[in-house]
C-alpha cells in the first residue's frame, strides 16, 4: 500500500511538472509553444523545432499541437482566463486584437527595441504586408508565422491535350473563363460532363480575392464601415456564378473533394492555398502539375492567409527572451526559406530567395515565380473580431444563396453589410 501511495505521488508530481509552470529543464529554459500544425506541415514544423533545440543548448521549445484552429482558439481563451496560457502561440490578427485588450501579450516591437542583433535592416527585409498585418494601433504586436496565398493548380497534360500551351496558365479572369469552356468535355457524348474546366469551393477567401482584383475594398481604412457591398462585390459574385450557373464549366466541391477530383484528372484547374501542394505531393500526383498565381482582373491585389506568432507576458524575463529568440530564429532568412521549401508557405523575408533551396525550385518550375510575386501585391483581412463572424456569414448567407439563386448578389451583400455594421455598433456601445 505504501509503495502504491508513493507511486501515486510520483505520478502526480510528473503530471504537474508537465504544465506551464515547469520553465526549467536542467540548465535549459523551457518555452511552451501552442500550435495547430498537422500532417506534412506539422512534420516540417517539428523538424525545424528539433533543429532549434539542437543548436540552442540553453533553450528547449516544447511544442504542443492543439489539433486545429478552433480548438487552439478555445484553449487559448480558457488558458488566459485561468492564467495558464503558453509562452508562444499561433494567432490570427483578430485573436491578437482581443489579447491586446486583455494585456497579456508583449509587443514584438519591445523585443526588437532591446535586441542589438535585430534592427531596421532586418525589418526592411520582411515583406511589408507581414509587418503591416501584425501592427495594431501603431505597434508591432506579433510576427508572421505560417502565411499562404491562393494558388492556381492546373493539369499541364490536359492543357496540352486541348492544344493549349501547358506553360501558359490563364492570367486574367477572361482567360480563365475561356480555359474553363475549352476544358469542359463530354468525352463519350452521353450528355454527361466527364471533365470540367474547374471546381470551386464556397469560400470567403475566394470572394475577398475577387473583390480586390475587381478594384473593391473589404472595409474602410479604420475598419468601421463595410465596403464589400459594392459594384465590385457584385462583379466578384458574378464571376463565380458565370462559371457555375451560366457557362456550367465548373462545379461546387466541399472539403477536399475538389482536390481529390483534381488529382484524379476529373477537373483541369483547381484553386486553393499554396500549402495544398504539400498534401497533394504526399498523396501522389501522376500528371504534370502546373502551379501559378491566381488569374487577375483590374488589379493583382490578393489576401494573405494564415497565422502569426504572439508572445505572452509571463513575468519571467529569461522565458520571454528565450521565446523571442525562437521567433527571431524561425523568421530568419535560412529558416523561413527552409519552411517555405518544405511546406509551400510563403517565406516572410525577401532574402529567402537567395537560399539554394528556393533558387532551385524557381529554376525547376519557372511558372511558380508568379506565386511568390503575389506577395508584392498582398494585403490582409480586417483586424477586427467581427470580420471572422462576417466571413462565415458571407459563405453561408451570401455566396451560397447567390449561387443557389435564392438571393440576388446586391441584396445578399447588403444584408452582410448590415450584419457587420450591427456588430460594430454593439461593440462601440
C-alpha positions as CSV (number, residue, x, y, z in Angstrom):
1,X,0.0,0.0,0.0
2,X,2.9,2.4,0.9
3,X,4.6,1.6,-2.4
4,X,1.3,2.3,-4.3
5,X,0.9,5.6,-2.4
6,X,4.5,6.6,-3.2
7,X,3.9,5.7,-6.9
8,X,0.7,7.8,-7.0
9,X,2.5,10.8,-5.5
10,X,5.3,10.5,-8.1
11,X,2.8,10.3,-11.0
12,X,1.0,13.5,-9.7
13,X,4.4,15.3,-9.5
14,X,5.3,14.2,-13.0
15,X,1.9,15.4,-14.4
16,X,2.2,18.7,-12.5
17,X,5.7,19.2,-14.0
18,X,4.3,18.9,-17.5
19,X,2.3,22.1,-17.1
20,X,3.4,25.6,-17.9
21,X,4.9,26.1,-14.5
22,X,7.8,23.9,-15.4
23,X,10.0,26.5,-17.1
24,X,13.4,24.9,-16.5
25,X,14.8,21.6,-17.8
26,X,18.1,21.3,-16.0
27,X,20.1,24.3,-17.2
28,X,17.7,24.9,-20.2
29,X,14.8,27.4,-20.3
30,X,11.6,25.7,-21.5
31,X,9.3,27.6,-23.8
32,X,5.8,26.2,-24.4
33,X,4.5,26.8,-27.9
34,X,0.9,26.0,-28.8
35,X,0.1,25.5,-32.5
36,X,-2.3,23.8,-34.9
37,X,0.0,22.3,-37.5
38,X,-0.6,18.7,-38.5
39,X,0.2,16.4,-41.3
40,X,3.2,17.3,-43.5
41,X,3.1,20.8,-42.1
42,X,3.4,19.5,-38.6
43,X,6.3,17.3,-39.6
44,X,8.1,20.3,-41.1
45,X,7.5,22.4,-38.0
46,X,8.8,19.6,-35.7
47,X,11.9,19.3,-37.9
48,X,12.7,23.0,-37.5
49,X,12.0,23.0,-33.8
50,X,14.3,20.0,-33.4
51,X,17.0,21.9,-35.2
52,X,16.5,24.9,-33.0
53,X,16.7,22.8,-29.8
54,X,19.9,21.1,-31.0
55,X,21.6,24.4,-31.9
56,X,20.4,26.3,-28.8
57,X,21.5,24.2,-25.8
58,X,20.2,26.8,-23.3
59,X,16.6,26.7,-24.7
60,X,14.1,24.0,-25.2
61,X,10.9,24.6,-27.3
62,X,8.1,22.4,-26.1
63,X,5.7,22.4,-29.0
64,X,2.1,21.2,-28.3
65,X,-0.3,20.6,-31.2
66,X,-3.9,21.6,-30.4
67,X,-5.3,19.8,-33.4
68,X,-7.0,22.7,-35.3
69,X,-7.5,26.4,-35.1
70,X,-10.9,26.2,-33.4
71,X,-9.5,24.0,-30.6
72,X,-6.5,26.3,-30.3
73,X,-8.7,29.4,-30.0
74,X,-10.9,27.8,-27.4
75,X,-8.0,26.5,-25.3
76,X,-6.2,29.9,-25.6
77,X,-9.2,31.8,-24.3
78,X,-9.7,29.3,-21.4
79,X,-6.0,29.4,-20.5
80,X,-5.9,33.2,-20.4
81,X,-8.9,33.3,-18.0
82,X,-7.0,31.0,-15.6
83,X,-3.6,32.5,-16.2
84,X,-2.2,29.2,-17.6
85,X,-1.5,30.4,-21.2
86,X,1.5,29.1,-23.1
87,X,4.6,31.2,-23.7
88,X,4.1,31.4,-27.5
89,X,1.1,30.8,-29.7
90,X,-0.2,30.9,-33.2
91,X,-2.8,33.6,-33.6
92,X,-4.9,35.3,-36.3
93,X,-4.9,39.1,-36.3
94,X,-8.4,39.2,-34.7
95,X,-7.3,37.0,-31.9
96,X,-4.3,39.2,-31.3
97,X,-6.5,42.3,-31.1
98,X,-8.6,40.6,-28.4
99,X,-5.5,39.6,-26.4
100,X,-4.1,43.1,-26.6
101,X,-7.2,44.3,-24.9
102,X,-6.6,41.7,-22.2
103,X,-3.0,43.0,-21.6
104,X,-1.5,39.5,-21.8
105,X,0.9,40.0,-24.7
106,X,4.4,41.5,-25.0
107,X,4.7,43.6,-28.2
108,X,7.3,42.2,-30.6
109,X,8.4,45.8,-31.0
110,X,9.6,45.7,-27.4
111,X,11.9,42.8,-28.1
112,X,13.2,44.4,-31.2
113,X,14.0,47.7,-29.3
114,X,16.1,45.8,-26.8
115,X,17.9,43.4,-29.3
116,X,21.2,44.7,-30.6
117,X,21.2,41.9,-33.2
118,X,17.9,42.8,-34.8
119,X,17.3,46.2,-36.4
120,X,15.8,48.3,-39.1
121,X,17.7,46.4,-41.8
122,X,16.1,43.2,-40.6
123,X,12.6,44.7,-40.6
124,X,13.1,46.1,-44.1
125,X,13.8,42.5,-45.3
126,X,10.3,41.4,-44.4
127,X,7.6,41.8,-47.0
128,X,5.6,44.9,-46.0
129,X,2.3,43.0,-45.8
130,X,3.7,40.9,-42.9
131,X,4.7,43.9,-40.9
132,X,1.5,45.9,-41.6
133,X,-0.8,42.9,-40.8
134,X,0.9,42.4,-37.4
135,X,0.8,46.1,-36.5
136,X,-2.2,47.2,-34.5
137,X,-2.7,50.7,-33.2
138,X,0.8,51.7,-34.4
139,X,2.6,48.9,-32.5
140,X,4.1,45.6,-33.8
141,X,2.4,43.0,-31.6
142,X,3.0,39.7,-33.4
143,X,5.2,38.3,-36.1
144,X,4.4,36.3,-39.3
145,X,4.4,32.5,-39.0
146,X,2.6,30.3,-41.5
147,X,1.4,32.6,-44.3
148,X,0.0,31.4,-47.6
149,X,-1.5,32.8,-50.8
150,X,-4.2,31.4,-53.0
151,X,-2.7,29.5,-56.0
152,X,-4.0,28.2,-59.3
153,X,-3.2,24.5,-59.8
154,X,-3.6,23.1,-63.3
155,X,-3.1,19.8,-65.1
156,X,-0.5,20.5,-67.8
157,X,-1.3,17.2,-69.6
158,X,-5.0,18.2,-70.0
159,X,-4.0,21.6,-71.4
160,X,-1.6,20.0,-73.9
161,X,-4.3,17.6,-75.0
162,X,-6.6,20.5,-75.8
163,X,-3.9,22.4,-77.8
164,X,-3.2,24.9,-75.0
165,X,0.4,25.7,-74.2
166,X,0.9,23.8,-70.9
167,X,3.4,26.5,-69.7
168,X,0.8,29.3,-70.3
169,X,-1.8,29.1,-67.5
170,X,-4.7,31.6,-67.6
171,X,-3.5,35.1,-66.4
172,X,-6.8,37.0,-66.3
173,X,-10.4,36.4,-65.4
174,X,-11.3,36.3,-69.1
175,X,-8.5,33.8,-69.8
176,X,-9.8,31.6,-67.0
177,X,-13.4,31.6,-68.3
178,X,-12.1,30.7,-71.8
179,X,-9.9,27.9,-70.5
180,X,-12.9,26.6,-68.5
181,X,-15.0,26.4,-71.6
182,X,-12.3,24.6,-73.7
183,X,-11.5,22.2,-70.9
184,X,-15.1,21.1,-70.1
185,X,-15.8,18.0,-72.1
186,X,-18.4,15.2,-72.6
187,X,-15.8,12.7,-73.8
188,X,-18.3,9.9,-74.8
189,X,-21.2,12.2,-76.0
190,X,-23.6,10.7,-73.5
191,X,-24.8,14.1,-72.3
192,X,-22.8,13.9,-69.0
193,X,-19.7,16.0,-68.5
194,X,-16.7,13.8,-67.9
195,X,-14.1,16.5,-67.4
196,X,-14.7,20.0,-66.0
197,X,-12.6,23.1,-66.5
198,X,-12.7,24.0,-62.8
199,X,-14.1,23.2,-59.4
200,X,-14.8,25.8,-56.8
201,X,-15.4,26.0,-53.0
202,X,-17.8,28.2,-51.2
203,X,-15.0,30.4,-49.8
204,X,-14.9,33.8,-48.3
205,X,-11.2,33.9,-49.1
206,X,-12.0,33.4,-52.8
207,X,-14.6,36.2,-52.6
208,X,-12.1,38.5,-50.9
209,X,-9.5,38.0,-53.7
210,X,-12.0,38.5,-56.4
211,X,-13.3,41.7,-54.7
212,X,-9.9,43.2,-54.5
213,X,-9.0,42.2,-58.1
214,X,-12.1,43.9,-59.3
215,X,-10.9,47.1,-57.6
216,X,-13.0,46.9,-54.4
217,X,-12.2,47.0,-50.7
218,X,-13.4,44.9,-47.8
219,X,-13.7,47.6,-45.2
220,X,-12.8,51.3,-44.7
221,X,-9.3,52.1,-43.5
222,X,-10.5,52.4,-39.9
223,X,-12.4,49.1,-40.1
224,X,-15.6,50.8,-39.1
225,X,-17.5,50.7,-42.4
226,X,-18.1,47.7,-44.8
227,X,-17.3,48.4,-48.4
228,X,-17.7,44.9,-49.9
229,X,-21.4,45.5,-50.8
230,X,-20.3,47.5,-53.8
231,X,-20.4,47.1,-57.6
232,X,-17.0,45.3,-57.3
233,X,-18.6,42.9,-54.8
234,X,-21.3,42.1,-57.3
235,X,-18.7,41.6,-60.1
236,X,-16.9,39.1,-57.8
237,X,-20.1,37.1,-57.3
238,X,-21.0,37.3,-60.9
239,X,-17.6,35.8,-61.9
240,X,-18.4,32.8,-59.7
241,X,-22.0,32.3,-60.9
242,X,-20.8,32.6,-64.5
243,X,-18.6,29.5,-64.1
244,X,-21.1,27.5,-62.0
245,X,-24.5,28.6,-63.4
246,X,-24.2,30.4,-66.7
247,X,-21.3,28.6,-68.5
248,X,-21.6,25.4,-66.4
249,X,-17.9,24.8,-66.8
250,X,-17.3,24.3,-63.1
251,X,-19.0,22.8,-60.1
252,X,-19.0,23.1,-56.3
253,X,-16.9,20.7,-54.3
254,X,-16.9,20.9,-50.5
255,X,-13.9,20.0,-48.3
256,X,-11.2,18.1,-50.1
257,X,-13.4,16.7,-52.9
258,X,-12.1,19.3,-55.3
259,X,-8.5,18.4,-54.5
260,X,-9.2,14.7,-54.9
261,X,-11.0,15.3,-58.2
262,X,-8.1,17.3,-59.5
263,X,-5.7,14.6,-58.5
264,X,-7.9,12.1,-60.4
265,X,-7.8,14.3,-63.5
266,X,-11.5,14.9,-63.4
267,X,-11.0,18.6,-63.4
268,X,-8.4,20.7,-65.2
269,X,-7.9,23.6,-62.8
270,X,-8.2,24.0,-59.0
271,X,-7.6,26.9,-56.7
272,X,-6.5,26.5,-53.1
273,X,-3.9,27.5,-50.6
274,X,-0.2,27.3,-51.6
275,X,0.3,24.7,-48.9
276,X,-2.2,22.3,-50.6
277,X,0.7,21.2,-52.8
278,X,2.5,19.7,-49.8
279,X,-0.6,17.5,-49.2
280,X,-1.0,16.6,-52.8
281,X,2.6,15.6,-53.1
282,X,2.2,13.3,-50.1
283,X,-0.9,11.6,-51.7
284,X,0.8,11.4,-55.1
285,X,0.5,13.3,-58.4
286,X,0.6,11.2,-61.6
287,X,0.5,14.0,-64.1
288,X,2.5,17.1,-64.9
289,X,1.2,19.7,-62.5
290,X,1.4,23.4,-63.0
291,X,1.4,26.0,-60.2
292,X,0.8,29.7,-60.9
293,X,-0.7,32.9,-59.5
294,X,-4.4,33.2,-59.5
295,X,-5.9,35.0,-62.5
296,X,-6.4,38.7,-62.1
297,X,-8.7,41.4,-63.3
298,X,-8.3,45.2,-62.7
299,X,-5.6,44.7,-60.0
300,X,-3.2,42.0,-58.8
301,X,-4.2,42.6,-55.2
302,X,-4.8,39.5,-53.1
303,X,-5.4,38.4,-49.5
304,X,-2.7,36.7,-47.5
305,X,-3.9,33.9,-45.3
306,X,-2.5,32.1,-42.2
307,X,-1.5,33.0,-38.7
308,X,1.2,34.8,-36.8
309,X,3.0,34.1,-33.5
310,X,2.5,36.1,-30.4
311,X,4.5,36.0,-27.1
312,X,2.7,36.1,-23.8
313,X,3.7,38.1,-20.7
314,X,4.9,35.5,-18.1
315,X,6.8,37.6,-15.6
316,X,10.0,35.6,-16.3
317,X,12.5,37.6,-18.3
318,X,14.5,34.5,-19.2
319,X,11.5,32.7,-20.6
320,X,10.3,35.8,-22.5
321,X,13.8,36.4,-24.0
322,X,14.0,32.7,-25.0
323,X,10.6,32.9,-26.7
324,X,11.8,35.9,-28.7
325,X,15.0,34.0,-29.6
326,X,13.0,31.2,-31.2
327,X,10.6,33.6,-33.0
328,X,13.6,35.6,-34.3
329,X,15.4,32.4,-35.4
330,X,12.3,30.9,-37.1
331,X,11.8,34.0,-39.2
332,X,15.4,34.5,-40.1
333,X,16.4,34.0,-43.8
334,X,17.6,30.4,-43.7
335,X,14.7,29.1,-41.7
336,X,11.9,30.9,-43.5
337,X,13.4,29.7,-46.8
338,X,13.5,26.1,-45.5
339,X,10.0,26.4,-44.1
340,X,8.7,27.6,-47.5
341,X,10.7,24.9,-49.2
342,X,9.1,22.1,-47.1
343,X,5.6,23.4,-46.8
344,X,4.9,25.9,-49.6
345,X,4.1,28.5,-47.1
346,X,5.4,31.9,-48.2
347,X,8.8,33.0,-47.0
348,X,8.4,36.1,-44.8
349,X,11.8,37.6,-45.9
350,X,12.8,38.8,-49.4
351,X,16.3,37.5,-48.8
352,X,14.9,33.9,-48.6
353,X,15.2,33.8,-52.4
354,X,18.9,33.9,-52.1
355,X,18.9,30.5,-50.4
356,X,19.7,27.5,-52.6
357,X,16.5,25.5,-52.0
358,X,14.2,28.3,-53.2
359,X,16.5,29.2,-56.1
360,X,16.4,25.6,-57.3
361,X,12.6,25.5,-57.0
362,X,12.3,28.5,-59.2
363,X,14.8,27.1,-61.7
364,X,12.9,23.8,-62.0
365,X,9.5,25.4,-62.0
366,X,9.7,28.9,-63.6
367,X,5.9,29.4,-63.5
368,X,5.9,29.3,-59.7
369,X,7.7,32.6,-59.6
370,X,4.3,34.2,-60.2
371,X,3.0,32.6,-56.9
372,X,5.7,34.3,-54.9
373,X,5.3,37.5,-56.8
374,X,1.8,37.8,-55.3
375,X,3.5,38.8,-52.0
376,X,4.3,42.1,-53.7
377,X,0.5,42.8,-54.1
378,X,-0.8,41.2,-50.9
379,X,-2.9,42.7,-48.2
380,X,-4.7,41.3,-45.2
381,X,-8.1,40.8,-43.7
382,X,-9.6,43.4,-41.3
383,X,-8.0,43.2,-37.9
384,X,-11.3,43.1,-36.0
385,X,-13.1,40.1,-34.4
386,X,-16.3,41.0,-36.2
387,X,-14.8,40.1,-39.5
388,X,-14.4,36.4,-38.7
389,X,-18.1,36.1,-38.0
390,X,-18.8,38.0,-41.1
391,X,-16.6,35.7,-43.2
392,X,-18.8,32.7,-42.1
393,X,-21.9,34.7,-42.9
394,X,-20.6,35.5,-46.3
395,X,-20.1,31.9,-47.1
396,X,-23.4,30.6,-45.7
397,X,-25.8,33.5,-46.4
398,X,-24.2,35.4,-49.4
399,X,-22.1,33.2,-51.6
400,X,-24.2,30.1,-51.2
401,X,-27.5,31.8,-51.6
402,X,-26.4,33.8,-54.6
403,X,-25.1,30.6,-56.2
404,X,-28.3,28.8,-55.4
405,X,-30.3,31.7,-56.9
406,X,-32.3,32.4,-53.7
407,X,-30.9,35.9,-53.3
408,X,-29.6,38.5,-55.8
409,X,-26.0,39.5,-55.3
410,X,-26.6,43.1,-54.2
411,X,-29.3,42.2,-51.7
412,X,-27.2,39.4,-50.2
413,X,-24.1,41.7,-49.8
414,X,-26.2,44.5,-48.3
415,X,-27.6,42.1,-45.7
416,X,-24.0,41.1,-44.8
417,X,-23.0,44.7,-44.5
418,X,-26.0,45.4,-42.2
419,X,-24.9,42.5,-40.0
420,X,-21.3,43.7,-39.5
421,X,-22.5,47.2,-39.0
422,X,-24.7,46.0,-36.2
423,X,-21.9,44.1,-34.6
424,X,-19.5,47.0,-34.7
425,X,-22.2,49.3,-33.3
426,X,-22.8,46.9,-30.4
427,X,-19.1,46.8,-29.6
428,X,-18.8,50.6,-29.7
429,X,-21.7,51.0,-27.4
